[in-house]
Amino acid sequence: MFFISPPFGNYLNFKETIPIKGSYTLDAREGLFLQVIKTLRYSFDYGGWINKIGLRNPGIDYAIKNYKKGDHIVSIAILNKNEIPELIKKIPDNMDIELNVSCPNAEKKMCTEGLNKFINPKRDWCIIKLSPSCNTELIDNYYKEGFRQFHCSNTIPIKEGGLSGKSITPYSHFLIKYIKKNYIDAEIIGGGGITKIEDINKYKYIGANHISASTVFFCPYLSTKLYYDYLKIVKNN
């Protein structure tokens, strides 16, 4: 499956893809447009896109109101462990979710404990989105708690915010190889720096079951070619 990660998952929905929308927090965090204008840019020094949007979003109530089962996955970021009971109460049991535990450009670290309360058999997707710098012990803990779907991986934390693009690739490859080697029943979404079909093939070769893309959609030519090359693979399988 081809996942379209945020921010483009909020706006794009194509055949044979699953958009991931968000990330949403318990309460609304205003200032999205201003932060995009102020912080989103391409860095030639880093060779990728940088942002410091900091989880600006309209809040989980908005996400729930606009959710349609099978249409997309809702990304959730939890800023405080005390928010978990309220989120559990609000979010429908069958809502497909991705738990963003690794946003590098918020003012505080995401909650990484007590998340197994979101796991239930009514969800088709209950994904953990890992940080590129995630240590393997944390992955082991998530697995022991019951998680079987892992997204490798989020943006790289740098002093200017979060870095997207090709720089993520080696981190994601490492995480995928570790999960695949140690947890054969895990379902892995591989992403970071995917711009052409060869990148997809590499992710699949090292063990990813699915792929995700985002920053490639900044370039209409590359993203269109990638998407139609992907459809050719789907058609031939």
FENGI-V357264 format. One record per pair of residues at least 6 apart in sequence whose ideal C-beta (glycine too) atoms are under 6 Angstrom apart, sorted by sequence separation. I is the first residue (numbers start at 1). GAP is how many residues later the second one is. D is the distance in whole Angstrom. If there is no record, write none. Layout:
BEGIN
i=(I | I)
gap=(GAP | GAP)
d=(D | D)
END
This chain:
BEGIN
i=(13 | 216 | 217 | 42 | 43 | 103 | 119 | 155 | 156 | 179 | 216 | 4 | 118 | 155 | 203 | 41 | 101 | 155 | 179 | 9 | 216 | 9 | 10 | 40 | 63 | 101 | 156 | 200 | 9 | 39 | 156 | 176 | 4 | 39 | 190 | 6 | 128 | 176 | 2 | 3 | 4 | 5 | 6 | 99 | 1 | 3 | 35 | 153 | 172 | 190 | 128 | 153 | 194 | 152 | 172 | 188 | 35 | 76 | 132 | 188 | 189 | 190 | 191 | 195 | 55 | 127 | 128 | 129 | 130 | 153 | 187 | 73 | 74 | 75 | 76 | 77 | 130 | 131 | 152 | 169 | 189 | 32 | 127 | 132 | 152 | 168 | 169 | 31 | 73 | 75 | 129 | 168 | 29 | 77 | 29 | 93 | 96 | 119 | 166 | 180 | 195 | 29 | 67 | 94 | 96 | 165 | 88 | 93 | 96 | 97 | 98 | 99 | 100 | 102 | 116 | 150 | 177 | 25 | 28 | 60 | 81 | 84 | 116 | 176 | 28 | 98 | 176 | 23 | 27 | 81 | 176 | 197 | 24 | 77 | 78 | 81 | 173 | 26 | 24 | 132 | 150 | 148 | 149 | 150 | 151 | 152 | 24 | 132 | 148 | 143 | 136 | 130 | 55 | 165 | 21 | 54 | 55 | 104 | 164 | 22 | 23 | 24 | 25 | 54 | 73 | 102 | 19 | 20 | 21 | 22 | 52 | 104 | 23 | 20 | 105 | 26 | 105 | 104 | 26 | 6 | 23 | 20 | 52 | 50 | 51 | 50 | 51 | 50 | 48 | 49 | 48 | 49 | 46 | 48 | 48 | 49 | 3 | 8 | 5 | 1 | 2 | 3 | 5 | 8 | 16 | 2)
gap=(6 | 6 | 6 | 7 | 7 | 7 | 7 | 7 | 7 | 7 | 7 | 8 | 8 | 8 | 8 | 9 | 9 | 9 | 9 | 10 | 10 | 11 | 11 | 11 | 11 | 11 | 11 | 11 | 12 | 12 | 12 | 12 | 13 | 13 | 13 | 14 | 14 | 14 | 15 | 15 | 15 | 15 | 16 | 16 | 17 | 17 | 18 | 18 | 18 | 18 | 19 | 19 | 19 | 20 | 20 | 20 | 21 | 21 | 21 | 21 | 21 | 21 | 21 | 21 | 22 | 22 | 22 | 22 | 22 | 22 | 22 | 23 | 23 | 23 | 23 | 23 | 23 | 23 | 23 | 23 | 23 | 24 | 24 | 24 | 24 | 24 | 24 | 25 | 25 | 25 | 25 | 25 | 26 | 26 | 27 | 27 | 27 | 27 | 27 | 27 | 27 | 28 | 28 | 28 | 28 | 28 | 29 | 29 | 29 | 29 | 29 | 29 | 29 | 29 | 29 | 29 | 29 | 30 | 30 | 30 | 30 | 30 | 30 | 30 | 31 | 31 | 31 | 32 | 32 | 32 | 32 | 32 | 33 | 33 | 33 | 33 | 33 | 34 | 36 | 36 | 36 | 38 | 38 | 38 | 38 | 38 | 39 | 39 | 39 | 40 | 42 | 45 | 48 | 50 | 51 | 51 | 51 | 51 | 51 | 52 | 52 | 52 | 52 | 52 | 52 | 52 | 53 | 53 | 53 | 53 | 53 | 53 | 54 | 55 | 56 | 57 | 57 | 58 | 61 | 69 | 77 | 78 | 109 | 110 | 110 | 111 | 111 | 113 | 115 | 115 | 116 | 116 | 117 | 117 | 119 | 166 | 186 | 206 | 207 | 209 | 209 | 209 | 209 | 209 | 218 | 228)
d=(5 | 5 | 5 | 6 | 5 | 6 | 5 | 3 | 4 | 5 | 5 | 5 | 6 | 6 | 5 | 6 | 5 | 5 | 6 | 4 | 6 | 4 | 5 | 5 | 5 | 5 | 6 | 5 | 5 | 5 | 6 | 6 | 5 | 4 | 4 | 6 | 5 | 5 | 5 | 5 | 5 | 5 | 6 | 6 | 6 | 6 | 5 | 6 | 6 | 3 | 5 | 5 | 5 | 4 | 4 | 5 | 5 | 6 | 5 | 5 | 5 | 5 | 3 | 5 | 5 | 4 | 5 | 4 | 6 | 6 | 5 | 5 | 5 | 5 | 6 | 4 | 5 | 5 | 4 | 5 | 5 | 4 | 5 | 5 | 5 | 3 | 4 | 5 | 5 | 5 | 6 | 6 | 6 | 6 | 5 | 6 | 6 | 5 | 4 | 3 | 5 | 6 | 6 | 4 | 5 | 6 | 6 | 5 | 4 | 6 | 4 | 5 | 5 | 3 | 4 | 6 | 6 | 6 | 5 | 6 | 5 | 5 | 5 | 5 | 4 | 5 | 5 | 6 | 5 | 6 | 5 | 4 | 5 | 6 | 4 | 6 | 6 | 6 | 5 | 6 | 6 | 5 | 5 | 5 | 4 | 6 | 4 | 3 | 6 | 6 | 6 | 6 | 6 | 5 | 5 | 5 | 5 | 6 | 5 | 6 | 4 | 6 | 5 | 5 | 5 | 4 | 4 | 5 | 6 | 3 | 4 | 3 | 4 | 5 | 4 | 5 | 5 | 4 | 6 | 6 | 4 | 6 | 3 | 5 | 5 | 5 | 6 | 6 | 5 | 5 | 5 | 6 | 5 | 3 | 5 | 5 | 6 | 5 | 5 | 4 | 6 | 4 | 4 | 4 | 5 | 6)
END
